[in-house]
Amino acid sequence: MKGVNASAPREFILLGFSDRPWLELPLFVVFLVSYVLTIFGNLAIIAVSHLDPKLHTPMYFFLTNLSLLDLCYTTSTVPQMLVNICSTRKVISYGGCVAQLFIFLALGSTECLLLAVMSLDRFVAICRPLRYSVVMHQRLCLQLAAASWISGFGNSVLQSTLTLQLPLCGRKEVDHFFCEVPALLKLSCVDTTANEAELFFISVLFLLLPLTLILVSYAFIARAVLRIQSAEGRRKAFGTCGSHLIVVSLFYGTAISMYLQPPSPNSKDRGKMVSLFYGIIAPMLNPLIYTLRNKDVKGAFKRVIVLVMEMTSLVLSRKFLTDWVRLFFHFNRIL
């Protein structure tokens, strides 16, 4: 690690699309709007899942974890990106780059596993409905969520350590919007074949294996749904699973394209756009997908809004009454 510290610069220059300055304003608007929508959308899902007793189920427990993850996921990169777009010096400190790399890797790995856990929950709910409450008990849900988070952070420790040990020989121009493993590997001044092979192997473990579990789960789910006699029951089952399948397609499709597709000379800008999609756009779309396609969440939003309005009205009416009582006694003392 002493050699790494000696060869590493004090700061990195994040190039992004700096060779196309006309893109900066549109990108700033897209990043800012996406970030604001991500914050409000995921906070709303967390709040509604906590406040509405009808959503105190394993499915919404895992959805709350996903929303929390997406909040942290975007916050680890977007604020720095917004600052760099507005600045002529598009830099990030070495410590900031290390933190960004570690957090982004940890949360991305965790999401891979968490989406697989959510498919397992849907499999039990639809294929084993009578045993659902017995199988998916609170302790198991906590264990599955904790295992996803711990495995994700464990993978990040390994990947970050191996990447940061590579000598950079003073190079500091990162051809990306943020510090990510593929971009930092290109910055190294030594052969990175072993690191790329290790990254490919880990990507198979965290991308292809969970995706295989998801596809197998949904194959059984589809067979079980087609056996349901009620059209309303089939529609409800497909509606619940459809939201998760869309989120899975958006995340795994772009992540696999980034980490498992062989690099090519023309893939530089494509890699940046793919990273922006699964790092910024997907976390913004997740709350919209789960809200618009889920009657339970939409109903919970309505109930929470009504509750908030009633509480606000009650507080205001009490304050209004208190003010009138104080005013009455004030005038009595004067008279």
C-alpha angles and dihedrals in degrees: 000000000000089000091050092051091049095052098038118094122235090242140013129225112227105210099187106158094332089136087064106050092171087071095059098084095046090046092049091053093046093047094046095047092044092049094049092048090047092052096047096039097050094040088052092053091048092049095045093046089052098043101042112072090203089067095053091110134115092258093058092039088061091042089055089053090050092050092049089048093051091049092055092038095061095036090059091063116012101067091053090047092052091050092049093049090055093045132074089216104063096193140141125193120249090247091048091051092050091050092047092049093048097046096043092049094046096050094042091052091046092053091053090058096037092057089053091050090051090054089051089053091052090048092056093043094053104028097037103026096153092055097038098104090045096048100038096048122160096261093053091048091053091048093050093048092046091048090053093050095043093047091048094051091043091055090048092054090053097044095043093049094050092046096046092049091066114103113242098190091218096308112144109161108108110195094216143071093253141006109285130158099250092049093048092047089058088054094060120103095213135067109288098186093116092049092049091050091049091048090051091051093049090046090055090052095047100034114025099036096050090043090052090051090050093050093047090048092051092047088060091041092053091050091049093047093051088056092057108108096204116083089207090053092051091047092050092048093048091045093054094045094039092067092053093046092053091051090047092050093049095047103037094039094057096037092052090048089054102042106026104036114094112252119253134186091251096048097082098095092032090058091053092051092046091051091050090051099053093033100047115004098046095052088050093050097046096077091045092050094048092043101045095044099040122076092192092058093044090049091048091051090053093048093048092048091051090048092050091048092050092048091047091050091048093049092048093047091050091048090048091050092046091051092051092049091050091048091050094053091043091057091045090056091049092050 
